[in-house]
Amino acid sequence: MEIPTIVGAGLIVIGAGLGIGKIGGSAMDAIARQPEASGKIQTAMLIAAALIEGIGFAALFAS
Amino acid sequence: MHGFFETDILSDMQKPFYVKFLLVATLLLGINAFAQEKGHSSGEEKGSLKAEIKEFIGHHLLDSHDFNLFTIDEEKNEHFGFPLPVIIWDDGLKVFLSSKFHHGKSVAEVDGNYYALYHGKIVKTDAEGTINYDEDHHATNVKPLDFSITKNVVFIFFVSVLMLFMFGRMAKSYKTNALPKGIGRLLEPIVLYIRDDIAIPNIGEKHYKKYMSYLLTVFFFIWIINLLGLTPLGVNVTNNIAVTFALAILTYLITTFTANKNYWKHIFWMPDVPVFMKIVLAPIELLGTFIKPFSLMIRLYANITAGHVVLMSILGMMFIFKNWIGSPLSFGLAFALALLELLVAALQAYIFTMLSALYFGSAVEEHHDH
């Protein structure tokens, strides 16, 4: 049986969403612990989220 | 506390009210323009309607040879807009206006050769405009080399001229006065932000200056052109993969040609690891240098494309529901999404600049003891 590619796209979105959610949650924790470092934490968070997003999009276009 | 908020809101509303009004009006007009373009199709049945919305979105994502603002009557082929010059190389340079195609409906005759538009691309045909297909339903007609000034090219030129004018005037104003004037008041904090929070921490005090011109240019180019994509003009330059490819290749070339010995050493002969690992790591690291700009290209392209597709699909909901709940729902979602897209426009420019700075930083990193 052939699995439609849309299922793959859904799996990709679930994975990327979980990953970015984890990054956001951890950044929130870190900012709550050290509010004075929030600028640096935000930058690192955005970079990590962008890298995951890039992989997610690459996989979406392949599917 | 209560009083503080009240006065704050009041003073906030009084002064820049016209600015807010303009912003809201632009957004509403944008949504209306999209809606109008589809308005004439609402009388048809559901299956073909869905196909039509799909076709409309696909058409919106493509580059075009004429600058079409909106369609007055599809059947009579009446459009509001203006033609753009077509420049093709087919046994000699041929220049003519895209109005000869009549929006893809007729064949253009130039010096005894016939050309037609096929899915937005120029193909060579005979006098009747027949398109020949192979087994996979691909057109087999000859495609001449196309150097046309298309809609995307027009807007790339427009943003270049705008930036040259804006930053030229800004630079001139600093010669007489240390304080920024006019548009400089808006742009100075952004320029300083890119220098102090993107360039210096990632590249380092010593080398950051030679990369500043590229980082500033790429940031403002991507930002302005993404914002233009949200206006009712219907431009979407950054969702053309060729544009993001060109931007990414610039980052790649600058990284490669300004890299120092330390950078190449870390790619081909990684220090402080066993010899076997050095051999294994070299191809992986070399591949990594290509994957970095590739991911830059895909990220910008995919983000903007996804944003446009979702926005247009939500607007298309209006014509699929065809009852009282569809329009407010579609309007509300589209409005919220348009606001999110404003953030994404700036965020993608920031990410592109940030990652470029990170790659430049790795290229000029000095050797330090591990």
Interface residues (C-beta under 8 A of the other chain):
Chain A: G39 T43 L46 I47 A50 L51 E53 G54 I55 F57 A58 L60 F61
Chain B: D197 S295 L296 I298 R299 A302 N303 A306 L347 Y350 I351 M354 L355 L358
